[in-house]
Amino acid sequence: MSEQFVEVIVDVPSMQTNQAYTYAVPTELINQVFPGMRVIVPFGNRKILGFTTKIISKRPDVSFDLKNIEEVLDLVPVLNREMLELANWLAKWTFSFKISCLQVMLPAAMRASYNKSIRLISTDVSDEVKALFGQEEELPFDSKTLTPESFKILSKLNRDKKAEVIYQVHDRARSKKVTAITNLLTSAEILIQKDALRTNAVKSAKLLDFLNNLGDKTMILKEAMQKSGLSSAIFSQGEKKGWLKKIKVEKYRDPYRDTKIKKTEPKKLQPAQENAVTEINQAVVEQKNQVFLLQGVTGSGKTEVYLYTIACALKNQRTALMLVPEISLTPQMVRRVKSRFGSNVAVLHSGLSEGEKFDEWRRIERHEATVVVGARSAVFAPLEQIGVIIMDEEHETSYKQEDMPEYNARDVAIKRGQWHNCPVVLGSATPSLESRARAQKGVYEWLRLDQRINGQPLPQVNLVDMRQELKRAPVVDVSTPLLEAIKQRLKKKEQVVLMLNRRGYSSFIMCRECGFVLKCPNCDISLTLHMDSRSMKCHYCGHEEPIPQICPSCHSKKIRYYGTGTEKVQQELQQLLPDTKILRMDVDTTRRKGAHAKLLQRFGNKEAEILLGTQMIAKGLDFPDVTLVGVLNADTSLSLPNFRSAERTFQLLTQVSGRAGRADKLGEVMIQTFNPQHYAIQLAKSQNYEKFFGIEMNMRHKGGYPPYFFTTQIVTSGPNEADVAKKMFEINGQLKQILSKQAVILGPTPKPIMRINNQFYYQLVIKYKSEPYLDEFLENLLLTSQKEAQRKLQLKIDRDPIDFI
């Protein structure tokens, strides 16, 4: 028999590498191992997990004996050819290890330890298969104990779609089992049994009729009880009499099982929407890879355009992928997509339990779901034959992953669009400057929706100058004009949305006697006051301690709270408006699973008049009775020393303003600010994106920032500050040798928060237009940095960082 070898990317926690290692395939497994499977392989004196990437039929020219694969964890590949190619590109593009790129594509449950079983799903099987299964429908699938012959039989069954692998994940995501019934009688036997019944055995006769209608189908017991009107005891009696059999079947966990979603019909399109749909659908039908920037003012009907294009993809036997920036937006968007496409829709986001994510991933992988809606990681959904990829609110920073691999979902979406020859739609009222510049250059196709679909004007925006108002404001955070506007809306039984740019109660506490500020012992950052838990918390490392009553430094009792938080504003508003119901939506109130959706549902049901929240309420929410939006502190993001701060402020204010007046009532927006003359605030007031784009591009050009320059950030970290700084200056010296005179290096400098969780951080940023040797240098730097990892020195390379304060 011929030999077979396989290349494996291994997961070595202490010493990562992008080099594939070659292993021999044991004789009994030849032709049973394929690229994209997970395997256990010997590495040094231990056994580790790896992914197969390539099958080789010719023995490599090496002088030593190749080790054998120890175990194959999958009967079929868990990653297809597209995903393996995508991982290669992602590793290069994001300066990451391939193993991280392969693992990010799978749900967390697939990375855990689990039991597997294989279940027959067809009766059309050979005698040897029947002998292998005996009376069982399911066999434990343990590659260590299976004979090679059995493995070969099971592998072929799986490929022929006659059996499926069931994963039961230890402690994390077990597949859910429920009781079901199967009928054991033929129609003729049912007639005989009915004739033998006593005349008063009404329920038994009813059960036999039900089984006759059921035929050879399997039905979940709960459903059978509802449909037949019979109790569980009657079905148990039927089992004792040999009429039916109770079995355990797997049931998908549906994260939206308790949500009643009515089917909706497509809405009539406005001319601008019609034009956008025609352009995108043409690319869907022609299977043309084209990136569209759909720029539409808030309330202009971008979602309906998305739904029409998804419908077009499905009609053409293709699938659709839709990304939303964060889970706070997912409930409303999922409701809209599910109401149009029903059970075809799968959902992937971090708010689901691991079991739910695992089940949704399998539904997609088994082609049972053809539309996927999800946050950032859903960009890796195992869809095939994709017809359209949609990215809503494309400017959002939450599309960027902060850990290895530091990918931007927009880059991955565009890459997948090229693979599937399908259009990619980037939608936003306030596109990122990079996307808008590409549209202007013709790199992206530019589609515009300049009018609200309800025909209403954009809401009137009023600026409140807090420099003046602070002197007479009823409370520190709410000005008199805003309070009066809130009271007017409450009288009319309308709703109000208030946004604050942070969570918690107050920013920090400070001693008025000596100026002492309570800081985190592990990080260079002040602790934040949280009244709900009556504690001081660090938002970086999670450290928590009681609220001090006296100053730890000078023992004075003059210790006071400074700054503002959602909790504090809620208390202030409740005192000013005692009969008003206020819902708070921030990181603290939405920690629990499903909390986002529940809060929004309560507000939608008018259980509260005011929704107070952080940035998570600024985008995508659509409530017809919201007529007033208040921004309590417009300047928070403006005051950060970040080249994107004006862009972030403009985007946030425009987005939150768009929550008002979305139905047939006029909307009003009030923005409290200490910088009323700043161009970002003035232009957000009139929602004049084009003018803002012109001014901001000019500023970026003068400063040499994206989109005129590319940027790459290098960060070193470790427990010893001297080692971290030394390493960063060493890298700086090496960079100067390979970069051209046109490139600019900012730094090295400590990061603004230099110490987090007792790790010190130093950074430098390279700004450049074209550097032929840079990528190769950075790839080598990543690989050689593994030696430093032994000394607890970490290195991170981030292409196109979102910010580098």
SEROSE-13339 format. One record per residue (C-alpha): x, y, z. Coordinates in steps of 0.25 Angstrom, whole numbers, plus 2048, in hexadecimal, padded with zeros to 3 digits. Example, Ala and Ser with C-alpha at 12.3 -4.5 7.8 and 13.67 -1.06 7.14 Angstrom:
2
8317EE81F/8377FC81D/
//
This chain:
805
800800800/80580E7FD/80A817808/80382480C/808831813/80183D818/80584B81C/800850829/80085E830/80285B83F/7FD86284B/809864854/80586E85E/813871863/81A872855/81187584A/81587483B/80F87682D/81786A828/80F85D825/81585082A/814843822/80F837828/80C829822/7FE823821/7FD816827/7FA80B81D/7EC808822/7E9817821/7EE819812/7E382080A/7DB824816/7E283181A/7DF83E813/7E484C814/7DC85481E/7DB849829/7DF84A837/7EA83F83B/7F283C848/80183B845/80D83884D/81684484F/823842857/81E83B863/81083F863/80383D85A/7FD84A854/7F184E84C/7F485283D/7EC855830/7F084D823/7F2857818/7F884E80D/7F883F809/80683A802/80782D7FB/81682D7FA/82082B805/827838809/836837807/83A837816/84582E81D/83C82B829/82F82382B/82382B82B/81982A836/80B825834/7FE82C837/7F9827844/7EA82A843/7E0830839/7D6838840/7CC83A834/7C683182A/7C483D820/7CC84A81F/7C7855829/7CE860820/7CC860811/7D6864806/7D1872807/7D3873816/7E186D814/7E587780A/7DF882812/7E787E81E/7F487F815/7F088D811/7EC89281F/7F988D825/80189581B/7F88A281B/7F68A382A/80489E82E/7FE892836/801883838/7F987A82F/7F487283B/7ED87E840/7E7881833/7E2873831/7DC873840/7D588083E/7CC87A833/7C686F83C/7BC871848/7C3870855/7BC863858/7C485D84C/7D0861853/7CC85A860/7CE84B864/7C1843861/7BB83585E/7B7832850/7AD82884B/7A882483D/79A82283A/79381B82E/78A824826/78781A81B/78280B81B/78880980D/795803813/79D7F6810/79D7EA819/7AB7ED81F/7A57FB824/7997F482A/7A27EB831/7AB7F6836/79F7FE83C/7977F1841/78A7F6847/78F80484A/78D810841/799818847/7A781384A/7B281A853/7BC81F849/7CA81E850/7D581E846/7DE817851/7D680B852/7D0809844/7D67FF83B/7DC80582E/7D17FC827/7C680382F/7CC81182D/7CC80E81E/7BE80A81E/7B9815826/7C181F81E/7BB81B811/7AD81B817/7AF82981C/7B482D80E/7A7826807/79E82E811/799822817/79E825825/7A283182D/7AB835838/7A583A845/7AE84284E/7AC84285D/7B584D863/7BA84A871/7B485487B/7B285E870/7A985B865/7A284E865/79984B85A/78B84C860/78283F860/77383E861/769832861/76382F854/75A82484F/75A81B843/74E81283F/75180383F/7447FE838/7407FD82A/732802825/72D7F4825/7327F1833/72B7FE838/71E7F9833/71F7EC83A/7237F3847/7177FC846/70D7F1843/7137EA850/7107F6859/7047F8862/6FA80285E/6FD80B86A/70C80B866/70B819860/71981E862/72081185E/718812851/71C82184F/72A81D851/729812846/72381C83D/72E826840/73981B83D/732818830/73382682C/742827831/74681C828/755819828/75982882D/75F82B83A/758836843/75D83D84F/75483885B/75084685F/74B849851/74483C850/73C83F85D/73884C858/73484784B/72C83B850/72784185D/72B835864/733834871/74182F873/73C82387B/73481E86E/74081E866/747816871/73C80C871/73E80B861/74D809863/74A7FD86D/7407F7863/74B7F7858/743802850/74E80C850/75D80E855/76281A85D/77081F858/77982A85B/77C834850/78484084F/77D84D84F/78485A84A/784865855/77D87184E/78187E855/77488584F/76B87A853/76388385D/76288E853/75588F84B/75989483D/74E897833/751895825/7528A381D/7518A680E/75B8AE807/7588BD807/7568C67FB/7638CD7F8/7668DB7F6/76D8DF7E8/77B8E07EF/7798D27F6/7748CC7E9/7818D17E2/78A8CB7ED/7838BE7ED/7848BD7DD/7938C07DD/7968B67E8/78C8AB7E3/7938AC7D6/7A08A87DC/79989D7E4/7938977D7/7A08997CF/7A98937DB/7B18A07DA/7BB8A37E5/7B88B27E7/7B98BA7F4/7AE8C47F6/7AD8D0800/79F8D2803/79F8E080A/7918E480F/78D8EE819/7878E8826/7798E3823/77B8E2814/7778D3813/7858CC812/77F8C0819/7748BE80E/77F8BE804/7878B380B/77A8AB80C/7778AC7FD/7868A87F9/78589C803/7788987FC/77F8997EF/78B8907F3/7818857F9/7798867EC/7868837E4/7898777ED/79487E7F5/796881803/79788F80B/7A0894816/79C8A181E/7A58A7828/7A08B1833/7AB8B883C/7A78B384A/79D8AB851/7948B7856/7908B8847/78E8AA844/7808A884B/7798B2842/7818AE835/77E89F838/76F8A283A/76F8A982C/77789E825/76F89282B/762899829/76589981A/76D88C819/768883824/770877829/77A87981D/781883827/78C87F830/79288883A/7A088983F/7A589384A/7AB894858/79E89585F/79A88685C/79E87B865/7A9872860/79F86785E/796870856/7A287584D/7A786784B/799863846/79786F83D/7A586C837/7A185E834/79486282E/79C86B824/7A7860822/79C85681F/795860815/78986181D/78A87081E/78C878812/78D886818/79688A824/79589682C/7A0899837/7AB8A283D/7B98A2839/7BD89383A/7B188F831/7BA894825/7BF886826/7B287F826/7B387281E/7AA876813/7AC871805/7A88777F7/7A78857FE/79E88E7F5/7A089B7FD/7A78A0809/7A28AC811/7A98B481B/7A08BE823/7A68CA82A/7B38C7823/7BA8D382A/7B88CC837/7C58C983F/7C08BD845/7C28B6838/7D18B683C/7D68AA844/7E08AE84F/7E68A0852/7EE898848/7EA89783D/7E88A683D/7DF8A6830/7D48B082C/7C88A9828/7C78B381C/7D48AD816/7CF89F818/7C18A2812/7C88A8805/7D189C804/7C6892805/7BE89A7FB/7CA8987F1/7CA8897F4/7BB8877F2/7BA8917E6/7AF8997ED/7AC8A87F1/7B08AD7FE/7A78B8803/7AD8C280E/7A18CA814/7A28D781C/79D8E581F/7AB8E9822/7B58E081B/7C38DF820/7CC8E9818/7D48DE812/7C78D880C/7C18E5807/7CF8E9801/7CF8DB7F9/7C18DE7F4/7C58EC7EF/7D18E57E8/7C88DB7E2/7CE8CF7E9/7C08CD7EF/7B38CF7E8/7AC8DB7EF/79D8DA7F2/7968E57F9/7898E6801/7878F5804/7798F6809/7718EF815/7678E5810/75C8EB819/75E8F8811/7618FF81F/76C909820/778905828/776909837/77891783B/785917843/78892184E/795923855/795927864/7A292E868/7A5928875/7AF933878/7A393C87B/79993287F/7A192C88A/79F938893/790936893/78E927890/78592089A/78F91489B/79E914895/79A90A88A/78D90F885/78B91E880/77E926882/77B926873/77C917872/77491587E/76991E879/76991686C/768909873/75C90D87B/75591286E/757904868/7528FD874/745906874/742901866/7458F286A/7518F2860/75E8EB863/76C8F0866/77A8EB863/7868F086B/7948ED868/7A08EE871/7AE8EB86D/7B28E2878/7AD8D7882/7AE8D6891/7AA8E189C/7B58EB89C/7C38EB895/7CB8EB8A2/7CC8F08B0/7D68FB8B5/7DA9008C2/7D79108C2/7E19118CE/7EE90B8C7/7E99088B9/7EB8F98BA/7E48F08B0/7E18E28B2/7E98D98A8/7E98CB8A4/7F58C38AB/7F78BC89E/7F58C6893/7F88D5891/7EA8D9891/7E08DF89B/7D58D58A1/7C78D889D/7BB8D98A7/7B08CF8A5/7A48D28AF/79C8C58AB/7A78BD8B1/7AC8C88BA/7BA8C68B6/7C68CC8AE/7C98C48A2/7D48C4897/7CF8C3889/7DC8BD884/7E08B288D/7D38B0896/7D98B38A3/7CE8B78AD/7CF8BE8BB/7C58C48C5/7C28D38C4/7CB8DB8CD/7C58E48D8/7D28EB8DB/7DE8EF8D3/7E88E48D3/7F38EE8D2/7F08F98DB/7E48F38E3/7DB8FF8E0/7CC8FC8DF/7CB9068D3/7CB8FB8C8/7C18FE8BD/7BC8F88B0/7C08FF8A3/7BB8FC895/7AF8F6890/7A98E888D/79C8E2888/7988DD896/79A8EB89C/7928F2891/7878E8893/7868EC8A2/7868FB89F/77B8F9894/7738F189E/7738FC8A8/76F90689E/7658FE897/7608F48A3/7548EE89B/75C8EB88F/7618DD88B/76F8DD887/7768D1881/7868D1881/78D8CA876/79D8C8878/7A78BE87A/7A38BB888/7948B9886/7968B1879/7A08A787F/79689B87F/792893873/78689986B/7868A6874/7888AF868/77C8AA861/7738AA86D/7778B8870/7738BD862/7678B5862/7628BB86F/7658C9869/75E8C585C/7528C1864/7528CE86B/7558C9879/75E8D587B/75E8E3876/76D8E6876/7788DD871/7858E1876/7928DA871/7A08DB86C/7A58DA85E/79E8CD85C/7908D485A/7958DE84F/7948D5843/7898CD83C/77E8CE846/7708D1840/7658D5849/7598DD843/7568E5850/7648EA852/7638F984F/76E8FF858/77D8FA859/786901863/795900863/79A903871/7A990486E/7AD90685F/7BC909862/7C18FC869/7C68F685C/7CA903856/7D4906861/7DC8F985F/7EA8FB859/7E68F284D/7E78F683E/7D98F083C/7D28F7848/7CB90283F/7C68F6836/7C18EE842/7BA8FA848/7B38FE83B/7AF8EF838/7A98ED846/7A18FA846/79C8F8838/7988E983C/7918ED849/78A8F8843/7848EF838/77C8E7844/7728F3844/7668F583B/7678E8834/7588E6832/74E8F182F/7518FA83B/75B90583A/768903842/77190C84A/78090A84F/78791285A/79691185B/79C916868/7AB91A865/7B692386A/7BB92485C/7AF929854/7B8930849/7C0923846/7BE91F837/7BB91183A/7AF915843/7AA92083A/7AA91782E/7A390C836/799916839/79591882B/799909827/7A290F81C/7AB90281A/7B190880D/7B6915813/7BB90D81F/7C2903815/7C990F80E/7CE91681B/7D3909821/7DA904815/7E1911814/7E690F823/7EA901821/7F2905814/7F991081C/7FC906828/8008FB81F/7F68F1824/7EC8E681D/7E78E6813/7F38EE80D/7FD8E5815/7FD8D6819/8008D4828/8058C8830/8078C783F/8118BF846/80E8BD855/8188B685F/8138B286D/8188AA879/81A8AA888/8278B2888/8278C0883/8368C187F/8358B4877/8288B986F/82F8C786C/83C8C1868/8358B785E/82D8C3858/8398CB856/8408BF850/8358BE846/8358CD843/8448CC83F/8418C0836/8368C782F/83E8D382C/8478CA824/83C8C481B/8338D0819/8348DB80E/8358EA812/8268EC80F/8228E381A/81F8E9828/8218E2835/8198E8841/8208E484E/8248DB855/81C8E0861/8158D986C/8068D786A/7FD8E2870/7F98D787A/8068D187C/8038C7886/7F78BD885/7F68B188E/8058B3892/8098B2884/8118BE87E/80E8C3870/8168CA866/8138CD857/8178D384A/80F8D783E/8148D682F/80E8E0825/8118DC817/80C8DC808/8148D1802/81F8C9809/8238BD801/82B8B680D/8228B9819/8188AD818/8248A3817/82B8AA823/81E8AA82B/81B89B828/82A89782D/8288A0839/81B89883D/82288B83B/82F88F843/82789584E/823887853/831886858/82E893861/82188C865/82A88386E/82E890876/81F894877/82189F86C/8158A0863/8148A6855/8088AB84E/8088B083F/7FB8B783B/7F98BB82C/7EF8C782B/7ED8C983A/7E08D083D/7E78D9846/7F48DB84D/7F28E5858/
//
